[in-house]
Amino acid sequence: MQAIWKPEATIKRLKHRASLVNQIRQFFLERNVWEVDTPSISHSTITDVHVEVFQTHFITSSRPDTNPLYLVTSPEFHMKRLLAAGSGCIYQICKSFRNGESGRCHNPEFTMLEWYRVDFDHYDLMNEMDELLQLILKCNAAQRISYQQVFIDILDVCPLEDSIQKLKKVGKKLGFGDIANSEQDRDSLLQFLFRFGIEKKIGKQVPVFIYDFPASQAELARINLKDGRIAERFEVYFKGVELANGFHELSNPTQQLARFERKNALRTKLGLVTRAVDYNLIASLQAGLPDCAGVALGIDRLIMLSLNCNHINQVIAFPFLKA
């Protein structure tokens, strides 16, 4: 096997990366948001049908443990347990892991910035994230458009009201008729249309916040009290890259457990294995999660944009193939 010991990213880029991470830490220090550290391995995981996880086992000489363990896809569940315990506003910069994801904007092991602001809703958090993006990317203020409106403006279809048959016709117009026609899950079809019909057409000059996603696409966000079709969730896009995903956090334990169970039922329907629900998270919600909003932002992608790089590997010392 040929030696591939040298880092993929140049030392100059890695030093710039370190400088940007320091700026991020200073950003939160100035706002009295304190840094926390939570596990990378968990006894439970997410039930999302679109995200694959890494699974392992704990082995001891005295008693082999047959229960699976999971590398976290984000520190969200542990951070919410801290919030329920009275932590106040917190952030974390950590490694997260997603299986089966490798490419221009994906590495199976990646660096996540996640933060939670008590007494913020998703609009407040969008404001703060906009400030961070302007600081790190030296860009102008972001634009904002609702999920419903961006579908209407770009694809001439309403994601909340139009039939799945009409959505499939849009897929055909985009040149993906076979894939669209075979899709029976509405949310999967909407995500497909967003990725291939919308994502590359938004956020070209400044970042754009897409907010108020369909309620069925927000497993961890509150449902809007005025319009039950939408959830208080946002995503951020810039120059063809998805940067972040944020919520006005759901605090109702009964609703949260029901959503996890529905996703596991969907996994069974799709022929996927069910996932271990995080009952520690449910218990923390029962104890009382403060009114808060949280967001997860991909550090590697942020730095990739900051340095005008065209591949995530250019800002990671040892990406997957060199790990």
N, C-alpha and C positions, 0 to 999 in steps of 0.2 A: 504493500500500500504506500502510495506516495505521501510524503510528509506535507501537511498543510498547516504548519504551526503559526504562521504569521497572521496577525489580525486582518480582517477584511476591511474595516474602516481605517483610514489613515490616522496617524497620531494627532495631526492637526485637527481633524474632525472630532476625534474623541476628546480633545481638550476643549473644543467649542461646546461639545455636548455637556461636559462637566460644568462649564460656565453657565449654560442655560439652566441646568438643574439647580445650581446655586441661586440663580435669579428667581426660580419658582419657589424655592424655600424662603427666600427673602420676602417674596410676595405674600406668602401666608403668615410669616412672622409679623409683618406690618399690620396684619388684620386680626391678630390674636387667635389664629387657627393653629392648633398644635399638632405636631407630627406623632403618629402612632405606628406600631409594628404588630402585625397579626400573622397567623400561620399561613404557610404555603401548602400544607397538607391538611385535608379535612375528612371527617367521617361521613360527610354528606356532600351533595353537589347540586347543580342546577337541573331543572327538568326541561329546559329549552330543547325543542326538537331540531334546531338548526345549528347547535354547537356541540361538537364532540369533545370529550374530556379524556385526560390521562388517568389511568387507574393503576393502583399498585396494592401491595399488602405489607403489613408489618410482621416481621419474622423474629421470633425469639427461640432460644434453645429449649426453654421449658414448656412453652405453649404456643403452637402456631395459631395465628389469628386468621380465620378464613373470611372475616368481614373485609370488604374492599375499602381502600382509602383513595382519595382523589386529590390531584393537584388542582388548586383553586383557579377558576377562570377569571376571578376578580376577588378583591378582599371585601366585597360588599357585605356579606352576611355577618362576618366577624365585626366589621366596623359598626354595623347597626346594633349589635349586642353591646358594644361600648357606648353607643349613644343612649341606649335604653338604661345603661348603668349610670348615666349622668356625666358622660365625658364632656359634653358641650361640643363646639365646632372642632372638627378634626380633619386631617388629611393624611395621605400615605403615598409614598412612591415605592413600588414593589414589583417583584416579578410575578407575572400571571401566565397561565398556560392554556392553550387550546389545541386540541389534536386535529390533524388533518388540514391545518391552515398553513400554507407556505407559498409565498409569491411576492409580487412587487411591494405589497403593503402588509404582508403577513409573515411572522416568524412564530413557530410553535411556542417558544418562550419569548415573552415580550415584557416591556416595562410599562406599568400602568401608574397614572396619577389619578387618585380617587379622593374626592373631598365631599364633606357634608356640612351644611350650614343650617343651624337651628334657627327657627322662625323665618326661614326663607321659603318662598314658593319657587316654582320653576322659572318664573319671569325674573325674580330677583337673582337667581343663580345664572341665568343667561346674561344678565348685566355684568356680573362679576367675571364670568368666563370671557366675555368680550374684552374686558380690561386686560386679562391675562394674555389673550391672543394678540392684542395690540402691542403689549410689552415684548413678547417673545418673537413674534413674526414681523414686527414693525409694519403692520398693515393698518388700514383704516377700519373704522367701526363696521361691525357685521350687519348684514341684512337679516330680516326675519320674514318668514312666510309660513302659513299653516300647511300641514300635510294635505289637507283637502284642496287648498287653493293651488298648490304647486302641481298636483295632478290635473286640475282643470286647465291651468295655464299652458302646460307643456304637452299633455297627452289628450286633452279635451275629454276627460272622463272623470266622474266623481267617485272617489274610493269609498265613500260612505253610503252612497245611495244606488249607484248603478249595479246592474246584475253581473254575475260572474261570467255570463255569456258575452256581455259587452266588454268586460275586462279581457277576455280571451281574444276578442277581435282586435283589441289594441296590441296584444302580443303578436298577432299575425301581421299587423302593419309594421311592427318593429323587426319582422323577419324571423320570429321565433314561434311560428304557428304550431308546430308539432309539440314543442315543449309546453306552450300555454294550454293547448287542448287537452293534454294528458294530466294537467294539474287540477285536482279536485278541491284542494284546500284554498279558500279565498285569501287568507293572509299570506300564504306562500306565494300565490300568484301576484298579489300586490307588491310583495318584497322583490319579486323577479322584475316586475314592471318598473319599480323605482330604481333598481340597480342598473338596468339596461336602457331605460328610457328617460330617466331624469338625472341620475347622479352626475353624469359627465357634463350636464348642461347648466349646473348651478354652481355658485361660489367661485366663479372664474377670476374675478377681480378682488373681491373681499370675501371673508367667510360668510356663510349663510346658516342661520338657525332654522331648521324645519321643526315645527312644534305642533302639538295637539294631534298625536297619532291615534289611529283607531283603538278603541278600548281593548279589543282582542289582541293587540300587539304590545301590550304593556303589562307584563306579568307582575311588576313590582311598583307600579305607579298608581296614584289616585285617579279615580274616574271623575270627570268634570261634573260638578253639581248642576250646571245649567244645561249641559248636553251630554246625556249618558252614552252617546256613540263614541265619544273621544276621551282619551286619557291625558293627564298632565305630564307629558313626556316630550323631550326634544332631542334632536341629533344635530351635529355640526359638521358641515362639509366645506372644504376649501381646495380648489385646484384639483378636483376629482378624487379627493381623499376624504373618507369618513374619519373624523377626529375624535368625536365624543358622543356619549349617550347619557342623558340625564333625566331625572324624575323629580316630581313632587311626591315624596315617598309615601307609599301605602302604609298605614299604621294599624289597620284592622286585622287581627290575627285570624279571624274566621274567614274573611275574604281571601287572605293570603294563602291559607292552607287549601281552600277550595280551588284557587287558581293553580297551585302546584299539582293538585290531584287531577284537574282537568287536563293539564299538560301531560301528565303521566298516562292518562286515558288515551290521549291523542298519540302518544308514543306507541302504545299497545296497538292502536288502530293502524299505525303506519308500519308495524312489524319491528319496532325498535324496543330495546330493553327499557324497563322503567328505571327511574333514578331514585336514589335515597334522598328523601325529603329532609331538609334541615329543621328538625323539631326544636333545636336550640334557638334558631331564629324565631320560630313561632312563639316559643316561651318568652323571648325578649319582647316581642310585640304585645303579648299578654301583660307583661310587667309594665309596658308603657313606653312606646317610642315617641320622642318629642316631635312636634310639627317641624319638619325639615325637608330640605331638598338636597339631592346628591347627584354627582356626575362622575363618570369614568372617562379619562382622556388618555389616548395612546401617546406616550412620551416619544417613542421611536418615530412615529409618524409626524409628530409635531417638529422634531429636530430635523427630519427629512425635508420638511417644507421650509424650515428656517434656513437650511443650507442649500436649498434648491437642488437637492438630489432626486434622482428618478427611481431609486430602489432602496427599500428599507435596510438592506444589507450594508449599504454604504455608510450607515451611522451606527452599526452594531459591531463591537470588537470581534466577536466570534458567533456569527449566525449559525443556524441549525447544521449546515453541512460541515462547519468547522468546529462545532462544539466538542 
